[in-house]
């Protein structure tokens, strides 16, 4: 049995290491992440995790984990910004408002699939032009849903959350642990 992480995210790799899980292989799937017309953020996020895990080629006894994190402002999905201008647009929209961060996790072993999504609420402070541009200058927005990562320099922009901090970062550890156990992955020395 191999554990395969279906994600190129260094944050997910670091979060898994916190619970003693190290991937035997990393195979980031290449799928179309375009939302369907009128697709809502939570079903979209769950679909992305399922499609990612389905796209990872593995042996029947291997355990594959994939996840997707989506930032939702109302019914609007804020994915990874294409460039600085789009990151600025996202951050201006989030400024002074609460929004949802959804992370869906899918684990497969052979034909079996276990999945869970976690919804957290985040409030971003009112951003003035100086702090907005200072944050954009860090480049930390690149590759992050909604144009920010709470675990980095953007942490100073987030005064309040309700939900899973690790879910907001990109992998809710409590729920992920349960999914891995269900799939038969030995955690904390189980089965050794």
C-alpha positions as CSV (number, residue, x, y, z in Angstrom):
1,X,0.0,0.0,0.0
2,X,1.2,3.4,-1.0
3,X,-0.1,6.8,0.2
4,X,-0.4,9.2,-2.8
5,X,-1.0,12.9,-2.4
6,X,-2.9,14.1,-5.4
7,X,-1.8,17.7,-4.9
8,X,1.2,19.9,-5.7
9,X,0.3,22.2,-2.8
10,X,3.2,22.6,-0.4
11,X,0.7,23.7,2.3
12,X,-1.2,20.3,2.1
13,X,2.1,18.4,2.3
14,X,3.1,20.5,5.4
15,X,-0.4,20.0,7.1
16,X,-0.2,16.2,6.5
17,X,3.3,16.2,8.1
18,X,1.7,17.7,11.2
19,X,-0.2,14.4,11.7
20,X,2.8,12.2,10.8
21,X,1.6,11.5,7.2
22,X,4.2,11.6,4.5
23,X,3.3,10.8,0.9
24,X,5.0,7.9,-0.8
25,X,4.3,9.8,-4.1
26,X,2.9,13.1,-5.2
27,X,0.7,13.0,-8.3
28,X,-1.0,16.3,-8.9
29,X,-3.9,15.7,-11.4
30,X,-4.4,18.0,-14.3
31,X,-8.2,18.6,-14.6
32,X,-10.4,21.3,-15.9
33,X,-11.4,23.4,-12.8
34,X,-13.9,25.6,-14.6
35,X,-17.2,26.0,-12.6
36,X,-20.3,24.8,-14.4
37,X,-22.9,27.5,-15.3
38,X,-24.7,28.6,-12.1
39,X,-22.8,26.0,-10.0
40,X,-22.7,27.0,-6.3
41,X,-19.4,27.1,-4.4
42,X,-19.9,24.1,-2.1
43,X,-21.1,21.6,-4.7
44,X,-18.3,22.9,-7.0
45,X,-15.6,22.4,-4.4
46,X,-16.9,18.8,-3.7
47,X,-17.0,18.0,-7.4
48,X,-13.4,19.3,-7.9
49,X,-12.1,17.0,-5.0
50,X,-13.9,14.0,-6.5
51,X,-12.7,14.7,-10.1
52,X,-9.1,15.2,-8.8
53,X,-9.1,11.9,-6.9
54,X,-10.6,10.1,-9.9
55,X,-7.9,11.4,-12.2
56,X,-5.0,10.1,-10.1
57,X,-3.8,6.7,-11.4
58,X,-3.1,4.3,-8.6
59,X,-2.9,0.6,-7.7
60,X,-6.1,-0.9,-6.2
61,X,-4.6,-1.0,-2.7
62,X,-3.1,2.5,-2.8
63,X,-4.7,5.3,-0.8
64,X,-5.1,8.6,-2.7
65,X,-6.0,11.9,-1.1
66,X,-7.0,15.0,-3.1
67,X,-8.6,18.3,-1.9
68,X,-9.9,21.5,-3.2
69,X,-10.2,24.8,-1.5
70,X,-12.7,27.4,-2.7
71,X,-13.3,31.0,-1.5
72,X,-17.0,32.0,-1.8
73,X,-18.4,35.5,-1.6
74,X,-22.1,34.8,-1.6
75,X,-22.7,32.6,-4.6
76,X,-19.6,33.8,-6.4
77,X,-16.6,31.4,-6.6
78,X,-13.2,33.2,-6.2
79,X,-10.6,30.8,-7.5
80,X,-6.9,31.3,-7.9
81,X,-6.3,34.7,-9.5
82,X,-4.8,34.7,-12.9
83,X,-2.7,37.8,-12.2
84,X,-2.1,40.7,-9.8
85,X,-5.0,42.7,-11.2
86,X,-7.5,39.8,-10.5
87,X,-6.0,39.3,-7.1
88,X,-6.6,43.0,-6.4
89,X,-10.2,42.7,-7.6
90,X,-10.8,39.7,-5.3
91,X,-9.2,41.4,-2.3
92,X,-11.2,44.6,-2.8
93,X,-14.4,42.5,-3.0
94,X,-13.5,40.7,0.3
95,X,-12.4,43.8,2.1
96,X,-14.5,44.5,5.2
97,X,-16.7,41.5,4.5
98,X,-17.3,38.0,5.7
99,X,-16.9,35.2,3.2
100,X,-16.9,31.4,3.2
101,X,-13.9,29.1,2.7
102,X,-14.8,25.6,1.7
103,X,-12.3,22.7,1.6
104,X,-13.5,19.4,0.2
105,X,-11.4,16.3,0.7
106,X,-11.7,13.1,-1.2
107,X,-9.9,9.8,-0.4
108,X,-10.0,6.7,-2.6
109,X,-8.7,3.2,-2.2
110,X,-9.6,1.0,-5.1
111,X,-13.2,1.6,-6.0
112,X,-14.1,3.0,-2.6
113,X,-14.4,6.8,-2.1
114,X,-14.7,8.7,1.2
115,X,-15.3,12.4,1.1
116,X,-16.1,15.4,3.3
117,X,-16.3,19.1,2.9
118,X,-15.7,21.7,5.6
119,X,-17.1,25.2,5.6
120,X,-15.5,28.0,7.5
121,X,-16.4,31.7,7.8
122,X,-13.7,34.4,7.5
123,X,-13.9,38.1,8.0
124,X,-11.3,40.3,6.2
125,X,-10.6,43.7,7.7
126,X,-11.3,46.9,5.7
127,X,-8.2,47.2,3.5
128,X,-6.8,50.6,2.6
129,X,-4.8,51.1,-0.6
130,X,-1.5,51.0,1.2
131,X,-2.0,47.7,2.9
132,X,-3.7,46.2,-0.1
133,X,-0.7,47.0,-2.4
134,X,1.8,46.0,0.3
135,X,0.2,42.6,0.5
136,X,0.0,42.3,-3.3
137,X,3.8,43.2,-3.5
138,X,4.6,40.1,-1.4
139,X,3.4,37.8,-4.2
140,X,1.8,35.6,-1.5
141,X,-1.6,35.8,-3.4
142,X,-0.2,33.7,-6.2
143,X,-1.8,30.2,-6.5
144,X,-4.2,30.8,-3.6
145,X,-8.0,30.7,-3.8
146,X,-9.5,34.2,-3.2
147,X,-6.0,35.7,-3.7
148,X,-4.8,35.2,-0.1
149,X,-3.4,32.6,2.3
150,X,-4.3,33.0,6.0
151,X,-1.1,31.3,7.1
152,X,1.2,33.8,5.5
153,X,1.4,37.6,5.3
154,X,-2.4,37.9,4.8
155,X,-2.9,36.6,8.4
156,X,-2.7,40.3,9.5
157,X,-5.8,41.0,7.3
158,X,-8.0,38.4,9.0
159,X,-9.2,39.5,12.4
160,X,-11.8,36.7,12.8
161,X,-12.7,33.2,11.7
162,X,-15.3,30.6,12.6
163,X,-14.5,27.0,11.6
164,X,-11.4,25.1,10.8
165,X,-8.1,27.0,10.6
166,X,-6.4,24.1,8.8
167,X,-9.4,23.9,6.5
168,X,-8.9,27.5,5.5
169,X,-5.2,26.8,4.9
170,X,-6.2,24.0,2.6
171,X,-6.7,20.7,4.4
172,X,-9.0,20.2,7.5
173,X,-6.9,17.9,9.6
174,X,-9.6,16.5,11.9
175,X,-11.8,15.5,9.0
176,X,-8.8,14.3,6.9
177,X,-7.7,12.0,9.7
178,X,-11.1,10.4,9.9
179,X,-11.2,9.8,6.1
180,X,-7.7,8.3,6.1
181,X,-8.6,6.0,9.0
182,X,-11.8,4.9,7.2
183,X,-9.6,4.0,4.2
184,X,-7.3,1.9,6.4
185,X,-4.3,4.3,6.6
186,X,-2.4,3.6,9.8
187,X,-2.1,6.9,11.8
188,X,0.0,7.4,14.9
189,X,1.6,4.0,14.8
190,X,-1.7,2.1,14.3
191,X,-1.1,-1.3,12.7
192,X,2.7,-1.3,13.3
